[in-house]
């Protein structure tokens, strides 16, 4: 689970929520609106210039994962090179 900041599109409330990446965005705790968006924050002045690039890559990875179908998402075994040959 990852702690993310969310913003409600109905009442503009900003709130934190622990979520799994494959879960839909949570419902607003203030107005119960089901339409919320994730807020991805990056450091204002990274100490290492590569951090800005990493933040952008992370943002793209999260969006790509959330927009993919569950069937097309890689499993942990495939990421580790285990495959299905157990």
C-alpha positions as CSV (number, residue, x, y, z in Angstrom):
1,X,0.0,0.0,0.0
2,X,1.1,3.5,-0.8
3,X,0.1,6.8,0.9
4,X,-1.2,9.2,-1.8
5,X,-2.8,12.7,-1.7
6,X,-6.1,12.9,-3.5
7,X,-8.2,15.9,-4.5
8,X,-12.0,15.7,-4.9
9,X,-13.4,17.0,-8.1
10,X,-16.7,17.8,-6.5
11,X,-15.7,19.9,-3.4
12,X,-11.9,20.3,-3.9
13,X,-11.1,18.7,-0.6
14,X,-7.6,17.3,-0.4
15,X,-7.1,14.2,1.6
16,X,-4.6,11.3,2.1
17,X,-5.4,7.7,1.6
18,X,-3.5,4.4,1.7
19,X,-4.2,2.5,-1.5
20,X,-3.0,-0.3,-3.6
21,X,-2.0,0.7,-7.2
22,X,-4.7,-1.5,-8.7
23,X,-7.5,-0.1,-6.7
24,X,-9.8,2.7,-8.0
25,X,-9.3,6.1,-6.5
26,X,-11.1,6.4,-3.2
27,X,-14.4,8.3,-2.5
28,X,-14.1,11.8,-1.0
29,X,-14.5,11.5,2.8
30,X,-16.1,15.0,2.9
31,X,-18.8,14.9,0.3
32,X,-18.8,11.2,-0.8
33,X,-18.1,12.2,-4.4
34,X,-16.8,9.1,-6.3
35,X,-14.6,11.3,-8.6
36,X,-11.2,12.0,-7.1
37,X,-7.8,12.5,-8.6
38,X,-4.4,11.5,-7.4
39,X,-2.0,14.4,-6.6
40,X,1.6,13.5,-7.3
41,X,4.0,15.9,-5.7
42,X,7.7,16.2,-6.5
43,X,10.4,18.0,-4.5
44,X,10.5,21.8,-5.2
45,X,14.3,21.8,-5.5
46,X,15.8,18.3,-5.8
47,X,19.3,18.0,-4.4
48,X,20.2,15.7,-7.3
49,X,19.2,16.9,-10.8
50,X,18.2,13.3,-11.7
51,X,15.4,13.4,-9.1
52,X,13.2,15.6,-11.4
53,X,13.6,13.0,-14.2
54,X,12.8,10.2,-11.7
55,X,9.7,11.9,-10.5
56,X,8.4,12.3,-14.1
57,X,9.2,8.6,-14.9
58,X,7.4,7.6,-11.7
59,X,4.4,9.6,-12.6
60,X,4.3,8.1,-16.1
61,X,4.7,4.6,-14.6
62,X,1.8,5.1,-12.1
63,X,-0.5,6.4,-14.9
64,X,0.4,3.6,-17.3
65,X,-0.2,1.0,-14.5
66,X,-3.5,2.5,-13.5
67,X,-4.7,2.7,-17.1
68,X,-3.7,-0.8,-18.0
69,X,-6.1,-3.8,-17.8
70,X,-5.4,-6.2,-14.9
71,X,-4.7,-9.0,-17.3
72,X,-1.9,-7.1,-19.0
73,X,-0.1,-6.1,-15.8
74,X,3.1,-8.0,-15.0
75,X,3.1,-10.3,-12.0
76,X,5.8,-10.2,-9.3
77,X,7.0,-13.6,-10.5
78,X,7.4,-12.4,-14.1
79,X,9.3,-9.3,-12.8
80,X,11.7,-11.6,-10.8
81,X,12.2,-13.9,-13.8
82,X,10.4,-16.9,-12.1
83,X,7.7,-17.3,-14.8
84,X,5.2,-20.2,-14.4
85,X,7.8,-23.0,-14.3
86,X,7.6,-23.8,-10.6
